[in-house]
């Protein structure tokens, strides 16, 4: 039962990271492939940083383990703020879809 809960939480965390990454990429201009690749690699390294640290931290040198811990912890903080921001924006857009309290220029610009 514990494995099922861990797998469910892990998959939810990965899914939310994909959502945040997709929303960040939507903010970028259309022809910036290098910048998009940089965003995707940053999200992947940040997401996997804590897992790498907790799984193999004792087998790594102190410097490498500190790097993965710092990157993972920093990404968790940034991820939480980005997730809350994007969820709030999506919630306001959903409310506006039904009640029309904002102009279209305010939503799509």
C-alpha positions as a printed NumPy array, in Angstrom:
array([[  0.   ,   0.   ,   0.   ],
       [  2.865,   2.384,   0.773],
       [  4.377,   1.77 ,  -2.646],
       [  1.092,   2.692,  -4.3  ],
       [  0.895,   5.958,  -2.345],
       [  4.516,   6.794,  -3.186],
       [  3.972,   6.069,  -6.88 ],
       [  0.761,   8.146,  -6.92 ],
       [  2.473,  11.121,  -5.256],
       [  5.515,  10.786,  -7.524],
       [  3.358,  10.694, -10.669],
       [  1.322,  13.686,  -9.461],
       [  4.531,  15.617,  -8.812],
       [  5.886,  14.763, -12.266],
       [  2.557,  15.692, -13.869],
       [  2.491,  19.065, -12.102],
       [  6.074,  19.708, -13.214],
       [  5.048,  18.974, -16.808],
       [  2.156,  21.438, -16.385],
       [  4.471,  24.166, -15.056],
       [  7.025,  23.495, -17.805],
       [  4.339,  23.687, -20.469],
       [  3.022,  26.973, -19.081],
       [  6.552,  28.444, -18.979],
       [  7.129,  27.402, -22.588],
       [  3.825,  29.035, -23.58 ],
       [  5.196,  32.33 , -22.262],
       [  8.228,  32.212, -24.572],
       [  8.298,  33.547, -28.134],
       [  7.553,  31.013, -30.865],
       [ 10.986,  30.764, -32.509],
       [ 13.242,  30.322, -29.459],
       [ 14.131,  26.645, -29.641],
       [ 17.356,  27.053, -27.649],
       [ 15.539,  28.871, -24.852],
       [ 12.821,  26.213, -24.796],
       [ 15.468,  23.484, -24.539],
       [ 17.093,  25.402, -21.678],
       [ 13.747,  25.66 , -19.838],
       [ 13.033,  21.951, -20.3  ],
       [ 16.495,  20.923, -19.125],
       [ 16.251,  23.252, -16.105],
       [ 12.896,  21.757, -15.11 ],
       [ 14.194,  18.195, -15.53 ],
       [ 17.373,  18.825, -13.517],
       [ 15.443,  20.683, -10.825],
       [ 12.769,  18.002, -10.599],
       [ 15.202,  15.131, -10.401],
       [ 17.689,  16.933,  -8.13 ],
       [ 16.071,  15.969,  -4.836],
       [ 15.359,  12.414,  -5.96 ],
       [ 18.979,  11.932,  -7.025],
       [ 20.15 ,  13.345,  -3.71 ],
       [ 17.881,  11.165,  -1.582],
       [ 18.539,   7.983,  -3.555],
       [ 22.293,   8.26 ,  -4.114],
       [ 23.415,  11.117,  -1.831],
       [ 25.447,   8.903,   0.494],
       [ 27.384,   7.403,  -2.43 ],
       [ 28.322,  10.812,  -3.911],
       [ 31.021,  13.211,  -2.882],
       [ 29.947,  16.036,  -0.606],
       [ 30.196,  18.663,  -3.342],
       [ 28.041,  16.746,  -5.824],
       [ 25.49 ,  15.839,  -3.157],
       [ 25.322,  19.468,  -2.032],
       [ 24.783,  20.562,  -5.639],
       [ 21.867,  18.163,  -6.171],
       [ 20.327,  19.072,  -2.819],
       [ 20.625,  22.818,  -3.471],
       [ 19.236,  22.553,  -7.   ],
       [ 16.374,  20.3  ,  -5.879],
       [ 15.418,  22.429,  -2.882],
       [ 15.584,  25.639,  -4.91 ],
       [ 13.418,  24.104,  -7.617],
       [ 10.816,  23.015,  -5.051],
       [ 10.469,  26.599,  -3.849],
       [ 10.327,  28.057,  -7.367],
       [  7.987,  25.254,  -8.457],
       [  5.554,  25.991,  -5.621],
       [  5.34 ,  29.689,  -6.515],
       [  5.061,  29.01 , -10.252],
       [  2.4  ,  26.364,  -9.706],
       [  0.303,  28.644,  -7.502],
       [  0.665,  31.508,  -9.979],
       [ -0.335,  29.424, -12.998],
       [ -3.227,  27.787, -11.154],
       [ -4.515,  31.208, -10.071],
       [ -4.273,  32.523, -13.641],
       [ -6.095,  29.463, -14.987],
       [ -8.769,  29.76 , -12.298],
       [ -9.379,  33.435, -13.14 ],
       [ -9.557,  32.583, -16.84 ],
       [-12.037,  29.788, -16.095],
       [-14.214,  32.104, -13.996],
       [-14.053,  34.704, -16.724],
       [-15.159,  32.143, -19.286],
       [-18.465,  31.732, -17.458],
       [-19.065,  35.166, -15.921],
       [-17.265,  37.567, -18.348],
       [-16.011,  40.009, -15.728],
       [-12.802,  40.839, -17.681],
       [-12.321,  42.047, -21.239],
       [-10.716,  39.736, -23.784],
       [ -7.784,  42.143, -24.084],
       [ -7.034,  41.694, -20.379],
       [ -7.081,  37.904, -20.669],
       [ -5.141,  37.304, -23.863],
       [ -2.482,  40.019, -23.596]])
